Amino acid sequence: MRESQIMKIHYVTGIAALIVVAVHIMMRLIMPYNMSLEYENVVANYHNVPYVLLLESILILIAIHGFNGLRVILLEMRQGRNWEGSITVLTIAAMIAIIGYGTRTILVANGLEMGQ
Amino acid sequence: MEATDRNNREGLKAWLNPSRYGAERISYWLQRLTGVGLLGYFIGHVYETSSLTQGPDAWAAMLELTQTPMGHMILLLVIGMSTFHSANGIRLIFTEGGKGLGKPGRPDYPYDAVSLNYRQKSGIWIALILAAAAMLFGASVLFGGE
């Protein structure tokens, strides 16, 4: 993939992440902040399908944007075929790992009992 | 020639060299620092949230660790970083699209670059002011006693 296409993806994921994170933060403010962090309220969030989809989209968008940003920084510092290849592989692996780990949390929390 | 002998590879030294700073360089530096900071927070937040899957006790233990004055200060820093990174990032998207760069002109002394104009500087200042305002709002929520 060309670098110009990757940068377009970087910008699109950045703008999209800004929107979904704003909704995520607002969900913390619809009730007093401390109350929104109570176990039952947080588990209830994970039973709300549109909110679960929002969380998954945040996870994917920020993982792509963040790890590509890290890749760009590391490629600005140093260039070379091996370096560029290694950094690309490592950042993609880290991106997949964090998306997998976060998705696991979402799926398990979705199956939790409200009063557990 | 050895790749390490290339004299255009200053690496981190070039990135951090303060003798080349203008507003645009500070914004370049802040955009990267805030980006790395936010990525670190994102990874920590995903890990922190996973304690939910181990039940109410694990969740309460994690909250005891993070919902402290120090935890709130870190969260305030994250609010400031994310606001600056977003606002400055939008400026950079416009800039890459050629908006706000001005028209190319004849290079006359003192050779100020047309692209480094008041529109760009205003954008950087707006990003900084928005970050400060978001941190103030965040402080009112986190330390507001609700």
HADDOCK unambig.tbl for C-alpha pairs under 7 A between the chains (distance, minus, plus):
assign (segid A and resid 11 and name CA) (segid B and resid 93 and name CA) 6.95 0.50 0.50
assign (segid A and resid 32 and name CA) (segid B and resid 146 and name CA) 5.80 0.50 0.50
assign (segid A and resid 33 and name CA) (segid B and resid 146 and name CA) 6.77 0.50 0.50
assign (segid A and resid 34 and name CA) (segid B and resid 146 and name CA) 6.99 0.50 0.50
assign (segid A and resid 39 and name CA) (segid B and resid 56 and name CA) 6.07 0.50 0.50
assign (segid A and resid 39 and name CA) (segid B and resid 59 and name CA) 6.93 0.50 0.50
assign (segid A and resid 66 and name CA) (segid B and resid 39 and name CA) 5.64 0.50 0.50
assign (segid A and resid 70 and name CA) (segid B and resid 36 and name CA) 6.83 0.50 0.50
assign (segid A and resid 77 and name CA) (segid B and resid 11 and name CA) 4.48 0.50 0.50
assign (segid A and resid 77 and name CA) (segid B and resid 12 and name CA) 6.31 0.50 0.50
assign (segid A and resid 78 and name CA) (segid B and resid 9 and name CA) 6.73 0.50 0.50
assign (segid A and resid 78 and name CA) (segid B and resid 11 and name CA) 6.16 0.50 0.50
assign (segid A and resid 102 and name CA) (segid B and resid 46 and name CA) 5.93 0.50 0.50
assign (segid A and resid 105 and name CA) (segid B and resid 50 and name CA) 5.34 0.50 0.50
assign (segid A and resid 105 and name CA) (segid B and resid 53 and name CA) 6.50 0.50 0.50
assign (segid A and resid 108 and name CA) (segid B and resid 53 and name CA) 6.19 0.50 0.50
assign (segid A and resid 109 and name CA) (segid B and resid 52 and name CA) 6.91 0.50 0.50
assign (segid A and resid 109 and name CA) (segid B and resid 53 and name CA) 5.66 0.50 0.50
assign (segid A and resid 116 and name CA) (segid B and resid 55 and name CA) 6.96 0.50 0.50
